[in-house]
Amino acid sequence: MKNYKILNILTIFIISFVVFFFYLGFHYSNPINSSWLTTQDLISYQDGWNFFKKDIWRFPIGSLPNYGIDAGNSIVYADIIPLFAIIFKLLRGFLSNDFQYYSLWIFLSIFLQLFFSYLIIYKATKNFLYSMIGSIFFATSPLFFQRLSIHIALASHWIILFSLYIETLTEKKNIYRNLNILLSITVHFYLTLIILIFHYLFKFKEFFQTKKISFFLLDSFILGSSSIFIMYALGFFEIPPEDGMGGGYGYFSFNLNSFFNPVFTEKESWSLFLPILKYNGGQHEGLTYLGASGIIFFFIFLISLLSKNSYLYEKKMIIMVSLIFFILAVSNKVYLGDKLVFNIEINKYAYGILGIVRASGRLIWPIYYLIFLTG
């Protein structure tokens, strides 16, 4: 059995290399080659890493006061994957001037995207080949590849898949939930927001079933205090609180046609067949084209939710999770194409809180992966 598990992981590792080299190429996959970091976002990642690498150690550890007026303050706001930035700064004496860890993170993200999707499918099917083939859909999905090309840290969608896998476990579920939340803080806070909402929906459900208020409060206190300490150490609080409430909620949202809109950039498409559909300006953040197979998965997902004899695990919770994330993602301004369907006015205090979410279109991602898993 042990050898069988090793063989499974080795197979995933090999597939990861194939996808990795297909995506990045042999030349750009080299960690001492940073010449491919040429777009505006990618250049800023490498610049931020270089500033942090050469700076003295401070506390908070993630403090980065010398990196420009707008992007400075901490490695969190420089968006340079705090976990890897700290690890490789510890090793800076052994690294070349051109070293970049983004290609390593891309490989790790591809591997874990395959690994966790494989685990979820295998949990349901107990079929190695079926699960292995199924996992490839996740590692080559348009959403994953699109984010990987512009927001490397934010493309760590394996954290969302890990959340989905945790909910299929029967033991130590709450420990894994908390560890996943703490891990996500060291990668990208948007992922933290997504899995916080996801996990606490299940935690509230369990609380109402067990009525163990002391455990719920103690668990929330330990998680909250641990999260605040990690956030402080990484430099989350190096800016005033009001600066963390950015504008954009209702603008960077999910369009009702986003699952079927193959647009990659304004002139590039994911599809050879489907036309590029219109969308409102900031809704590129919510673009989540499913792909040809994903569109089939979408209808399977809807049928499974509506069917009385559905095989879905935790069907009622999946419906609740999907509704909550959908409502948050479309925001208070609902668009179909470039047309505003309806607008719900919200007061300034609610808008200030929702401003933490800002790019609400990203909150559709859990539904995206639930669609793929169902398919």
N, C-alpha and C positions, 0 to 999 in steps of 0.2 A: 504493500500500500504506500509506503514511504517512497519507494522508487517510482511508483506511478505518479505521485504528486510532483516529484522532481522533474519527471518527463513532461508533465503538463506545463510547469513553469518554464522549462527550457524551450518548449514549443512556442509559448507566448513571447519569450525573449527573442527568438529567431524572427517571428512575425514582426515584432517591434522594430528590429533592425531593418527589415525590408521596407516597412512603412516609413521609417525615419529617413533612410537614404533616398527613397522615392520622393519624399517631401523636401528635404534639405539638400540632397546631393552629397557626394563624397567630399568635395572640396570645402564646402561651407560647414560640414559637420565637425571639422577640426576645432577643438577648443582654443587653439592659439591663432585662429583666423577670425578676425572681427570685421573683415571687409564687406560682409553681407549685411551688416547692420547699418543700412543706408537710408531708410525712410525716417521721417521726423520722429516717430515714437521710438523706433529701434535705436536710433542714434542717441536719444536722450537716456535710454536704459544703459547703454555702454558708458556714456559720460558720467551718469550717476554712480555707476559701479566704480569707475576710475577715481572719482572724487572720494568716495567712501574708502576705497582700498588704500589710498595714499594718506588719508587723514589720520590723526591720532585717535586713540581709543578714548571715548568719553562715556559719561552716563547721563541720560539714557544711552544705551549702547547704539541705538539707531539714529542718534542725533547727527545731523549733517548740515551745520549752519553755513558752510562756505559754498554750497552748491546753488548759487543764484537766488534771486529775490523770490521768484514764483515757485520754483521746484525745490528750494532748500528746506531747511528745518529738520527733515528726517528721511530715512530710507523708505519709509512707508509711502510718502507722497512723491518720492522719486520713482516709485513703482518698479523697484529692481529686485523683487523677490527677496524679502528680508531674511528668510531662512538660509538661502544659499549665499547671500551677501555676507552674512556674519561668519558662516562656515569657511568661506574662501578667504575672507580677510584674515582669519586665524592662520591660514596657510600662505599668506602673501609672500613670505620669504622664499617660497619655492616656485612662485608663478612668474611667467614672463610678462612683459609690459602689455602684450597684445592679448593676454588671456581673457576669455569671456566664458561664462558658465551657462549662457542661454541655450546653446546647442545641447548641452548635457541635460538641462531642464526639459527641453523639447522631447528628448529621447525618454526621459523618466515619465513625462506626461503621457506619451504614446503607450509606453509599457503599462502604466497603471490604468489607463483608459481601457486597454485590452483586458488587463487582469481582473478588475472589479466587474466589468460587464460579463466576462467569462464566469466569474463566481456566481453572479446573480442568475444567469441562464442555467448554469449547471445545477444550482440549488433546486431549480424547478423541474429540470429535465433528466438529470443524471446521465446525460449523453455527452461524452467528450467531444466528438466531432461536431455535433450540432452546436454546442456551446462555443467551440473555437471559431467556427465559421460565423456564428452570430456576433461574436465580439468584434470581428473585423468591421462590421457596419458602424460600430461606435468609434473606432479609431480612424475611420475615413469619412465620417459624417461632415457635411458642409459646414455646420455650425462650429465643430471642433477645429477644422482646418482654417476656417475664416478667422477665428479668434487667435489661433496660433500664429497667424501671419502678421498681426498687428499688436495684440496684447498678450504677450507670452505668459505672464503670471495669471491673467484672467482666464486663460485657456486651460487652466488646471481643473477641468471638468470631472476628473477622476474623484475629486473631493465630493462632488454631488453624487456620483455613482457609489462611492463608499457609504454615503448616507443612506442610499436606497438599499444597499446590501445589509447594513446594520439592522434595518427593520425586518429582515428575514431571519435574524438570529433568535435563539431562545435563551441564551445565557450571556451575561456580562454586557447586555445591550446598552445600558445606561453609561457604563464606563467608556465604551467605544464611542458613543454619542459625544460625550464630553471631550474626549481626546481628539476627536475629529474637529470639533469646534475650535479647540485651542490650536491645533495644527493649522487650520484655515487662516487664523489671525496672522500667522507668520508667512502666509503666501499672498492673499489678497482679501481685503475686508468685504468686498461684494460677495465673495463666496461664503464668508462668515454670516452675512445677513441672510443669505438664501438658506443655509443649513440650520441656522438658529430658528427661523420660522418653521422649517420642515420638522426638525427634531422636537420643538416645543408643541407642535400640534399633536404629536404622538405622546409626549410627556403629559400634556393636559388630559388626553384621553385616558391614560393609565391612572392619573391622579383621581379622576372622577369614578373610575372603576374600583380602585383600592381604598380611596379616602385617606391615604397616608400623608397627611399634611406636613408632619414633622420631617419625613424623608424628603418630600418635595421641596420644602423651604431650605433644608440643610443642603441638599444637592444644588439648588439654585444659588445659594450663598457661596458655596465652594467654587462652582463654575464661574460665577460673577467675579469673585475676588481674584481668582487665578487669571481670568481674562483681562481684568483691569491691570494686574501686575505685568503681564506680557505686553499689553498695549503700551503701558508706560515705558517699559524697557526698550521697546521698538521705536518709540518717539511719536506715538499717536497724539500725545497731548502737548506737542511742541508748538501747536498753533492754538489760537483762542477758540473756545467752543463754538462761537457763532460762525467761524470760518468753515467749520465742518458741515454746516447746513447749506450746501450749495443749491443754487437754483436749477431748474430744469425738469422738475417733476411735472408730468403732463406734456412735455416736449420730447424728451428722449424715451418714448414709450413703445409699446407693442402695437403694431397695426394689425387689424383683423385679417389682412391678406398675407401676413408675414410668413406663415407656414408654406405658402404656395408661390411666394415671390422669389425667383431664382437670382435676383440681383446680387452681385458680389461687390462691385463698385458701380458708379453711375453708368459705365460703358461695358462692364464685364458681367457675364452671366454664368451661373452654375449649370444651366440647362441648354441642350441643343434643340429642345422642342418647345418649352414653355416661354412665353414672352415675359419681359421684365414689366412688373406692375408698378403703378405709381404709389408713393408713400410720402408722408409729411416730412419736412426737413430733418428733424433730429431723430427720426425713427430708424435710422441705420443701426442704432443700438439694439433694436428689437428684431432685426432681420434674422430669421431662424428657418431658412429654407430646409425642408425635410428631405429633398431629393426624391427621385422617382419611387424608390422602394419605400422611403419614409412616408410618402403620401398614401401608399397602400396601407402602411402600418397605422396611419392616422384613422382611416376608416375602420380598421380592425379594432382600434382603441375605442372609438365611439360605439361600435356594435357591442363590444365587451362591457362597456359601462351601462348600456341600455338593456342588455340581455338579462333575463331572469336566471339563466343557468350559466352565468359567467364563471370562468375559471380563475378570475383575477384574485390575487392574494390581497386581503384587507380592502375589498372593493369599496365599502363605504368611506374609508379613510382616503382612498385614492380620489374619489369624487370630491371630498371636502378639500383635500390638498390642491387638486387641480382648480377648483373654483376660486380658492383664496389667492393662489399665485396668478391666476388669469386676471382677476379683478385688480390686483396690485399692478400687474404688468401693463394692462391697457390704460391704467390711471383714470383720472377724472375727465379726460378728454378722449373720447372714443372715435378713432378714425377708421374708415374703410377706404383704402387708397389715399387720395389727397382730399377726400371729403370728410368733414366733421359730422359724425352721426349724432352725437349729443355731448353736452358739456355739463358737468355737475360742479357748481361753485363750492369751494371749500374755504373755510376761514383761514386767516393768516397763521394761526397757531398750529393748526393741522398741517398746513402747507410747510411750515418750518420744520416740523417733525419728519414729514414725508420727503423733505429736501435732503435728508440723510441718504435716502434711497437714490434720489436724483434720476439716474438712468434706469427707470423702472422696467424698461423693455427686457432687461437681462433677467428679470424674475420669471420669465417664461421658460427658462432652461430646464427646471425640474420636470415640467410637463413634456417638453421635447424628449427627454430621456425616458419618461414613462411611456410615451408613444412608441419609442424604439423597442423598449423591453416587451411591451405587449405584442408588438408585431413579431 
